[in-house]
Amino acid sequence: MAKEHAEHIRVRRYSGSARINHWIVAICFVALMLSGLSLFHPSLYPLSDLFGGGQNARWIHPWIGMVLVVAFLGLFVRFFWQNLPEFTDFVWLARIRHVLRANDEDYLPEVGKYNAGQKFVFWAQAILVGVLFVTGVGLWESGLGYFENLLGFKATIEQKRWAALIHAGAAVLAITIWIIHVYAAIWVRGTIPAMTRGFVSGGWGWRHHRKWLRKEVGKGHIQKVA
Amino acid sequence: MATFQPFDVIRRSASVTATPPANRGGEVVKLIDTSKCIGCKACQSACLEWNDMRETVGVNVGVYENPHDLTPNMFTLMRFTEWDNPKTGNLEWLIRKDGCMHCEDPGCLKACPAPGAIVQYANGIVDFIHENCIGCGYCVKGCPFNIPRISQVDHKAYKCTLCSDRVAVGQEPACAKACPTHCITFGTKEEMVSLSEKRIKDLKSRGFDQAGLYNPPGVSGTHVMYVLHHADQPHLYAGLPDNPRISPIVELWKGVSKYAGLAVIGLTAAVGVIHHILQGPNRVSQEDEQKADELAEGGRG
């Protein structure tokens, strides 16, 4: 937000509840990543000390996972409609080279609230959270019995082996996509206030989400920065 | 009996720097001769007694197994199979003492993520070190014999220790000590293999032409071996695996996928850093702000 020009506009991007919801998921994700990585490779085992040792990390990991699943469901419902694919997404993707250059956005189509990259993050994480939940329950020694009774089914050791392999693979993908998500928020300056303060500058909207900005302006959802 | 040195650790779970292999002279084996077993369960009682464990009183469902399965308290279990031998027409009562096989290539140890929670001693005993155990249950997935059990009391994994504490002071395991028919014997690998050869010869002379030693090569051999009358069909003995090996899924999970996974994560982070160095930040310009202001003016006006 340019402070030298007092008259610039700012636009609301996320409500307070959406931001709280996002940060619950974010904190859970980081805690799951750290506790999960501690069991992923022996060299990362010291990360379990952050949770009070291996047994605590192992105990708390599935419970944090349960909180994340519920909170992520909240984000999914909130952002579902704006993440449905549309034609401009394919144009945007075809011109991904221009996206990745810092000052080359004129050639890109005007995008709505989310571009194709953000939609990819949304859908990929939605699928991976589902996969991690199902396989994670399969690996949860003390919680699995509850789900087995609920579903009237007994997991075999062979299924649990698959669950372990798939859980690890899905976690690697989820962490990779999380890195892309965090990096994009850092690289595209002015993005982080959307999730901290709830607002972005008008210029940010014009530059990155012009179709969305037009809509917000049309609705009068803009503020003058005092 | 030879003096064993059980505290020379040759393998340690989740430890990047493994201890170099020590002198392996003095590998031990517990030999279980199924042809001599009378199903008395003295071994089970001795096991509970020595390890100071108690099983809750169960329910009789019409089978001899008691308890119904291995539990976190019951490290060994007599499994009873009634088999109608099609060749002889005889009904054979096959009894197998189930429990940890102390694999030379232990799947539990390979799967374990907690450093030092599972160790293998120079004498071949695979032991769970409970103070390092985190109760994740990965050993259950790693084991080709379905042996480890997770306690719902302290959430740690339990299995037969081959009485490593007794062996350490030159005694045989409690089950071997209690066995009234010398079905369970304990000694050096050489002694036990040669004893098994005598037993197999004897069994063959009495019509069990398929008698043999169960020392599966898929797990590089075991430190608990069976003499089976029907060594060509181990599965007859309450589902003893014919050709046990560490599951390829576990090998993949614990092998290449770890390095591939860390590489993918590391590369993604590196690409991010390089991209930022090459492209610099993507900043909103004054022109963008003015355009937005103009849009806002127009939109409202």
Chai-1 contact restraints between the chains, C-beta under 6 A:
chainA,res_idxA,chainB,res_idxB,connection_type,confidence,min_distance_angstrom,max_distance_angstrom,comment,restraint_id
A,A2,B,E289,contact,1.0,0.0,6.0,A-B,restraint_1
A,H8,B,E289,contact,1.0,0.0,6.0,A-B,restraint_2
A,I9,B,A292,contact,1.0,0.0,6.0,A-B,restraint_3
A,I9,B,D293,contact,1.0,0.0,6.0,A-B,restraint_4
A,I9,B,A296,contact,1.0,0.0,6.0,A-B,restraint_5
A,L39,B,P113,contact,1.0,0.0,6.0,A-B,restraint_6
A,H41,B,K258,contact,1.0,0.0,6.0,A-B,restraint_7
A,P42,B,A14,contact,1.0,0.0,6.0,A-B,restraint_8
A,P42,B,V16,contact,1.0,0.0,6.0,A-B,restraint_9
A,P42,B,P115,contact,1.0,0.0,6.0,A-B,restraint_10
A,S43,B,V16,contact,1.0,0.0,6.0,A-B,restraint_11
A,Y45,B,P115,contact,1.0,0.0,6.0,A-B,restraint_12
A,G54,B,A114,contact,1.0,0.0,6.0,A-B,restraint_13
A,G54,B,I134,contact,1.0,0.0,6.0,A-B,restraint_14
A,Q55,B,I134,contact,1.0,0.0,6.0,A-B,restraint_15
A,R58,B,I134,contact,1.0,0.0,6.0,A-B,restraint_16
A,R58,B,C136,contact,1.0,0.0,6.0,A-B,restraint_17
A,A102,B,Q279,contact,1.0,0.0,6.0,A-B,restraint_18
A,A102,B,G280,contact,1.0,0.0,6.0,A-B,restraint_19
A,A102,B,N282,contact,1.0,0.0,6.0,A-B,restraint_20
A,E141,B,G137,contact,1.0,0.0,6.0,A-B,restraint_21
A,E141,B,I150,contact,1.0,0.0,6.0,A-B,restraint_22
A,K160,B,K141,contact,1.0,0.0,6.0,A-B,restraint_23
A,R161,B,K141,contact,1.0,0.0,6.0,A-B,restraint_24
A,R161,B,S247,contact,1.0,0.0,6.0,A-B,restraint_25
A,R161,B,I249,contact,1.0,0.0,6.0,A-B,restraint_26
A,R161,B,V250,contact,1.0,0.0,6.0,A-B,restraint_27
A,A164,B,K141,contact,1.0,0.0,6.0,A-B,restraint_28
A,A164,B,W253,contact,1.0,0.0,6.0,A-B,restraint_29
A,L165,B,I249,contact,1.0,0.0,6.0,A-B,restraint_30
A,L165,B,W253,contact,1.0,0.0,6.0,A-B,restraint_31
A,V172,B,G261,contact,1.0,0.0,6.0,A-B,restraint_32
A,V172,B,V264,contact,1.0,0.0,6.0,A-B,restraint_33
A,I175,B,I265,contact,1.0,0.0,6.0,A-B,restraint_34
A,T176,B,V264,contact,1.0,0.0,6.0,A-B,restraint_35
A,T176,B,I265,contact,1.0,0.0,6.0,A-B,restraint_36
A,T176,B,T268,contact,1.0,0.0,6.0,A-B,restraint_37
A,I179,B,T268,contact,1.0,0.0,6.0,A-B,restraint_38
A,I179,B,A269,contact,1.0,0.0,6.0,A-B,restraint_39
A,Y183,B,G272,contact,1.0,0.0,6.0,A-B,restraint_40
A,W187,B,N282,contact,1.0,0.0,6.0,A-B,restraint_41
A,V188,B,N282,contact,1.0,0.0,6.0,A-B,restraint_42
A,R189,B,P281,contact,1.0,0.0,6.0,A-B,restraint_43
A,R189,B,R283,contact,1.0,0.0,6.0,A-B,restraint_44
A,G190,B,V284,contact,1.0,0.0,6.0,A-B,restraint_45
A,G202,B,A292,contact,1.0,0.0,6.0,A-B,restraint_46
A,G203,B,V284,contact,1.0,0.0,6.0,A-B,restraint_47
A,G203,B,D288,contact,1.0,0.0,6.0,A-B,restraint_48
A,G203,B,E289,contact,1.0,0.0,6.0,A-B,restraint_49
A,G203,B,A292,contact,1.0,0.0,6.0,A-B,restraint_50
A,W204,B,V284,contact,1.0,0.0,6.0,A-B,restraint_51
A,W206,B,D288,contact,1.0,0.0,6.0,A-B,restraint_52
A,W206,B,K291,contact,1.0,0.0,6.0,A-B,restraint_53
A,W206,B,A292,contact,1.0,0.0,6.0,A-B,restraint_54
A,R207,B,V284,contact,1.0,0.0,6.0,A-B,restraint_55
A,R207,B,D288,contact,1.0,0.0,6.0,A-B,restraint_56
A,V217,B,L295,contact,1.0,0.0,6.0,A-B,restraint_57
A,V217,B,A296,contact,1.0,0.0,6.0,A-B,restraint_58
A,V217,B,G299,contact,1.0,0.0,6.0,A-B,restraint_59
A,G218,B,G299,contact,1.0,0.0,6.0,A-B,restraint_60
A,I222,B,A296,contact,1.0,0.0,6.0,A-B,restraint_61
